[in-house]
Amino acid sequence: MSEAPRYPSQDILVVDDEQSIRDLLAEALVHLGHRVETACDGLEAIIKLKKGNFSIVITDIIMPRMDGMELIRYLVKNRKSIDTIATTGHTMSYQYTDVITAGAADFIAKPFTMNELEAKLNRILRERHLLEELERLAVKDPLTGLFNRRQFNEVARKEAARSERYQHPLCLFMIDIDNFKDYNDAHGHQAGDDLLVQLAKILTASVRQNVDTTYRLGGDEFAVLLPHLTTDLALQVANRIRDVYNALVFGPTYLSIGIAHFLQKTADIDSDIEDMMRRSDRALYHAKQNLGGNAAHFDEESA
């Protein structure tokens, strides 16, 4: 048996009507590094599921009051994020396909070794890790680690809906790197990528954690969504970002930032989001063309 888990510790619920088996499984799973609780049947399991935050359930099939198949169906209907491993010594009555069709992630016949159980757990955790990684890649820019345009569209809609509902301001920064092409031509694309990564770090460090969200929309175009921010505070944050960036001296590059508030102009929230983006782009253009770059400008309609 392994001395340490290959994957992060899990909260596991062991369900079996035989106390000796519950105790044996709990002891083995704790030895593998997991946190474990036990239940004697499906009904007690549901009570504990409502109180706890379990990620995996290991359940016997043949039990009084509520058996394992009923528990699996309950989990499929009510707790889809929980993976289930079913166990039974009655392999003549229950086949692998029956249990998997009911919704279990895996099936193991009694008697089994702890090595078998650990292998089943690791397979589940490996698949979960891969799914989480795929979900992360679907919404993150691979170079900078910031959210991508797809995630921007989703979050912007949620934040705009909150802004309408609660009547609080929502601010958008559109950020462009002045002279980025010249920097790339002079220093090479690897240096250009390094600059983009540094800007991403500056944006992340300059905004409120778990409130504001940062994005790379493509190329050297970045965005930040900032709820609950007034005009004066928005300009302060934008200029702070510029100051920190300029202190790193990525000459001849600077930052231009266009700022706009979300305005409820129509009954169509998507149209109003597009309008906010247009106005922020217009403010960005003004910062670059009329102010010579290295500037932050607020859209006149938002001020």
C-alpha positions as CSV (number, residue, x, y, z in Angstrom):
1,M,0.0,0.0,0.0
2,S,1.3,3.5,-0.9
3,E,2.6,5.7,1.9
4,A,1.1,8.9,0.5
5,P,-1.7,9.7,-2.0
6,R,-0.8,10.5,-5.5
7,Y,-3.5,13.1,-5.7
8,P,-4.9,15.6,-3.3
9,S,-6.7,14.3,-0.2
10,Q,-10.4,13.6,-0.7
11,D,-13.4,13.6,1.7
12,I,-14.7,10.1,1.3
13,L,-17.9,8.5,2.7
14,V,-17.8,4.8,3.2
15,V,-21.2,3.1,3.3
16,D,-21.6,-0.5,4.4
17,D,-23.9,-2.4,6.8
18,E,-21.0,-4.4,8.3
19,Q,-19.1,-2.4,10.8
20,S,-15.9,-4.4,10.5
21,I,-15.7,-3.6,6.8
22,R,-16.5,0.1,7.4
23,D,-13.7,0.3,10.0
24,L,-11.2,-1.6,7.7
25,L,-11.9,0.7,4.7
26,A,-11.8,3.8,6.8
27,E,-8.5,2.9,8.4
28,A,-7.0,2.0,4.9
29,L,-8.2,5.3,3.3
30,V,-6.9,7.4,6.2
31,H,-3.6,5.7,5.7
32,L,-3.7,6.8,2.1
33,G,-4.1,10.3,3.2
34,H,-7.8,10.9,2.8
35,R,-10.5,12.2,5.2
36,V,-13.1,9.5,5.9
37,E,-16.6,9.2,7.5
38,T,-18.8,6.1,7.5
39,A,-22.5,5.3,7.3
40,C,-24.3,2.0,7.9
41,D,-26.8,2.3,4.9
42,G,-28.1,4.6,2.3
43,L,-30.4,6.6,4.6
44,E,-27.6,7.4,7.0
45,A,-25.4,8.2,4.1
46,I,-27.9,10.8,2.8
47,I,-28.0,12.5,6.2
48,K,-24.2,12.7,6.2
49,L,-24.0,13.9,2.6
50,K,-26.3,16.8,3.4
51,K,-23.9,17.9,6.2
52,G,-20.6,17.1,4.6
53,N,-18.7,18.1,1.5
54,F,-17.7,14.6,0.1
55,S,-16.1,14.1,-3.3
56,I,-16.3,10.3,-3.3
57,V,-18.7,7.7,-1.9
58,I,-17.7,4.0,-1.6
59,T,-20.9,2.0,-1.0
60,D,-21.9,-1.6,-0.6
61,I,-24.8,-2.7,-2.7
62,I,-26.8,-5.0,-0.4
63,M,-27.8,-3.1,2.7
64,P,-31.0,-2.7,4.7
65,R,-33.4,0.3,4.5
66,M,-31.7,1.8,1.4
67,D,-29.4,-0.2,-0.7
68,G,-26.4,0.9,-2.7
69,M,-28.2,1.1,-6.0
70,E,-30.8,3.4,-4.6
71,L,-28.0,5.5,-3.1
72,I,-26.2,5.7,-6.4
73,R,-29.4,6.9,-8.1
74,Y,-29.9,9.5,-5.4
75,L,-26.3,10.8,-6.0
76,V,-26.8,10.9,-9.8
77,K,-30.0,13.0,-9.3
78,N,-28.9,15.3,-6.5
79,R,-25.1,15.3,-6.2
80,K,-23.6,14.9,-9.7
81,S,-20.2,16.1,-8.6
82,I,-19.7,13.1,-6.3
83,D,-18.0,10.0,-7.8
84,T,-19.2,6.6,-6.5
85,I,-17.4,3.2,-6.2
86,A,-19.8,0.3,-5.7
87,T,-18.7,-2.8,-3.8
88,T,-20.5,-6.2,-3.5
89,G,-19.9,-9.8,-2.8
90,H,-23.1,-10.7,-4.7
91,T,-21.5,-10.7,-8.2
92,M,-24.1,-13.1,-9.5
93,S,-26.9,-10.7,-8.7
94,Y,-25.1,-7.5,-9.8
95,Q,-22.9,-7.1,-12.9
96,Y,-20.4,-4.3,-13.7
97,T,-22.6,-2.9,-16.4
98,D,-25.7,-2.7,-14.1
99,V,-23.8,-0.6,-11.6
100,I,-22.1,1.6,-14.1
101,T,-25.4,2.1,-16.0
102,A,-27.0,3.2,-12.6
103,G,-24.4,6.0,-12.4
104,A,-21.4,4.6,-10.4
105,A,-17.9,5.6,-11.5
106,D,-16.5,2.2,-10.8
107,F,-17.3,-1.3,-9.4
108,I,-15.2,-3.6,-7.3
109,A,-16.1,-7.2,-6.3
110,K,-15.6,-8.4,-2.7
111,P,-13.2,-9.6,-1.4
112,F,-10.8,-7.0,-2.8
113,T,-7.3,-5.8,-1.8
114,M,-6.4,-2.3,-0.7
115,N,-4.2,-2.1,-3.8
116,E,-7.2,-2.7,-6.0
117,L,-9.2,0.0,-4.2
118,E,-6.3,2.5,-4.4
119,A,-6.0,1.8,-8.1
120,K,-9.8,2.5,-8.6
121,L,-9.5,5.7,-6.6
122,N,-6.4,6.9,-8.5
123,R,-8.2,6.3,-11.8
124,I,-11.2,8.5,-10.7
125,L,-8.9,11.2,-9.4
126,R,-6.8,11.1,-12.6
127,E,-9.9,11.5,-14.8
128,R,-11.2,14.3,-12.5
129,H,-7.8,16.1,-12.8
130,L,-7.8,15.8,-16.6
131,L,-11.4,17.2,-16.7
132,E,-10.5,20.1,-14.5
133,E,-7.4,20.8,-16.7
134,L,-9.5,20.8,-19.8
135,E,-12.0,23.2,-18.2
136,R,-9.2,25.5,-17.1
137,L,-7.7,25.5,-20.6
138,A,-11.1,26.3,-22.1
139,V,-11.3,29.6,-20.2
140,K,-7.6,30.6,-19.8
141,D,-5.1,32.2,-22.1
142,P,-2.2,29.6,-22.3
143,L,0.6,32.3,-22.3
144,T,-0.4,34.6,-19.6
145,G,-2.8,32.5,-17.5
146,L,-5.4,35.3,-17.6
147,F,-9.0,34.5,-18.7
148,N,-9.6,34.5,-22.4
149,R,-12.3,36.2,-24.6
150,R,-14.7,33.3,-24.2
151,Q,-14.7,33.8,-20.4
152,F,-14.8,37.5,-20.8
153,N,-18.1,37.2,-22.7
154,E,-19.6,35.0,-20.0
155,V,-18.4,37.1,-17.0
156,A,-19.3,40.4,-18.6
157,R,-22.9,39.2,-19.0
158,K,-23.1,38.1,-15.4
159,E,-21.6,41.3,-14.0
160,A,-23.8,43.5,-16.3
161,A,-26.9,41.6,-15.0
162,R,-25.8,42.3,-11.4
163,S,-25.1,46.0,-12.3
164,E,-28.7,46.3,-13.6
165,R,-30.3,44.5,-10.7
166,Y,-28.5,46.2,-7.9
167,Q,-27.8,49.5,-9.6
168,H,-24.1,49.5,-8.9
169,P,-21.4,50.7,-11.4
170,L,-19.5,48.2,-13.6
171,C,-16.3,49.5,-15.2
172,L,-14.4,48.1,-18.2
173,F,-10.7,48.8,-19.0
174,M,-9.5,48.1,-22.5
175,I,-5.7,48.0,-22.5
176,D,-3.3,48.2,-25.4
177,I,0.5,48.2,-25.4
178,D,1.9,51.3,-27.2
179,N,4.7,50.4,-29.7
180,F,4.5,46.7,-29.0
181,K,5.3,45.8,-32.6
182,D,8.5,47.9,-32.4
183,Y,9.5,46.1,-29.2
184,N,8.9,42.7,-30.8
185,D,10.9,43.7,-33.9
186,A,13.8,45.0,-31.8
187,H,13.9,42.2,-29.1
188,G,12.3,39.2,-30.7
189,H,9.0,37.4,-30.1
190,Q,10.2,35.6,-27.0
191,A,10.9,38.9,-25.3
192,G,7.5,40.1,-26.5
193,D,5.9,37.1,-24.9
194,D,7.8,37.8,-21.7
195,L,6.5,41.4,-21.7
196,L,2.9,40.1,-22.1
197,V,3.4,37.8,-19.1
198,Q,4.8,40.6,-17.0
199,L,1.8,42.8,-17.9
200,A,-0.6,40.0,-16.9
201,K,1.1,39.8,-13.5
202,I,0.8,43.6,-13.1
203,L,-2.9,43.5,-13.9
204,T,-3.5,40.6,-11.5
205,A,-1.6,42.3,-8.7
206,S,-3.2,45.7,-9.3
207,V,-6.9,44.8,-9.0
208,R,-9.1,43.4,-6.2
209,Q,-8.8,39.6,-5.7
210,N,-12.1,37.8,-6.1
211,V,-13.9,41.0,-7.2
212,D,-12.2,42.2,-10.4
213,T,-11.3,39.9,-13.3
214,T,-8.5,40.2,-15.9
215,Y,-8.4,39.0,-19.5
216,R,-6.2,38.7,-22.5
217,L,-8.5,39.2,-25.5
218,G,-5.8,38.5,-28.1
219,G,-2.4,39.8,-29.2
220,D,-1.5,42.8,-26.9
221,E,-5.1,43.6,-26.1
222,F,-6.1,43.1,-22.5
223,A,-9.3,43.9,-20.5
224,V,-10.3,44.2,-16.9
225,L,-13.9,44.1,-15.5
226,L,-14.2,46.1,-12.2
227,P,-17.6,46.1,-10.4
228,H,-18.5,48.8,-7.8
229,L,-15.9,51.3,-9.2
230,T,-16.7,55.0,-9.6
231,T,-15.1,57.3,-12.2
232,D,-12.4,58.7,-9.9
233,L,-11.4,55.3,-8.5
234,A,-11.3,53.8,-11.9
235,L,-8.9,56.4,-13.1
236,Q,-6.8,55.9,-10.0
237,V,-6.6,52.2,-10.7
238,A,-5.8,52.7,-14.4
239,N,-3.0,55.1,-13.6
240,R,-1.6,52.8,-10.9
241,I,-1.4,50.1,-13.5
242,R,0.4,52.4,-15.9
243,D,2.9,53.6,-13.2
244,V,3.8,50.1,-12.2
245,Y,4.3,49.1,-15.8
246,N,6.4,52.1,-16.7
247,A,8.6,51.5,-13.6
248,L,9.7,48.2,-15.3
249,V,11.0,50.2,-18.3
250,F,10.0,48.1,-21.3
251,G,11.0,50.9,-23.5
252,P,9.8,52.1,-26.0
253,T,6.4,50.6,-24.8
254,Y,3.8,52.1,-22.6
255,L,0.1,51.4,-21.8
256,S,-3.0,53.1,-23.2
257,I,-6.2,52.4,-21.3
258,G,-9.7,53.2,-22.4
259,I,-12.4,53.2,-19.6
260,A,-16.2,52.9,-19.8
261,H,-19.0,52.2,-17.5
262,F,-21.8,49.8,-18.3
263,L,-24.9,51.8,-19.1
264,Q,-28.4,50.2,-19.4
265,K,-29.6,51.8,-22.7
266,T,-31.8,49.0,-24.0
267,A,-33.8,46.0,-22.9
268,D,-31.0,43.8,-24.5
269,I,-28.1,43.2,-22.1
270,D,-25.9,41.9,-24.9
271,S,-26.4,45.0,-26.9
272,D,-25.5,47.2,-23.9
273,I,-22.3,45.1,-23.2
274,E,-21.3,45.6,-26.9
275,D,-22.0,49.3,-26.4
276,M,-19.7,49.4,-23.3
277,M,-17.0,47.7,-25.3
278,R,-17.3,50.2,-28.2
279,R,-17.1,53.1,-25.9
280,S,-14.1,51.7,-24.1
281,D,-12.4,51.1,-27.4
282,R,-13.3,54.7,-28.4
283,A,-11.7,55.9,-25.2
284,L,-8.6,53.8,-25.9
285,Y,-8.3,55.2,-29.3
286,H,-8.5,58.7,-27.8
287,A,-5.8,57.9,-25.3
288,K,-3.5,56.6,-28.1
289,Q,-4.2,59.2,-30.9
290,N,-5.3,62.4,-29.1
291,L,-3.2,62.1,-26.0
292,G,-0.2,60.5,-27.6
293,G,-0.4,57.1,-25.8
294,N,0.9,56.3,-22.3
295,A,-2.5,57.6,-20.9
296,A,-5.8,56.5,-19.5
297,H,-9.0,58.1,-20.8
298,F,-12.6,57.8,-19.6
299,D,-15.4,57.6,-22.1
300,E,-17.4,60.8,-22.0
301,E,-20.8,59.1,-21.7
302,S,-19.6,57.2,-18.7
303,A,-18.1,60.1,-16.8
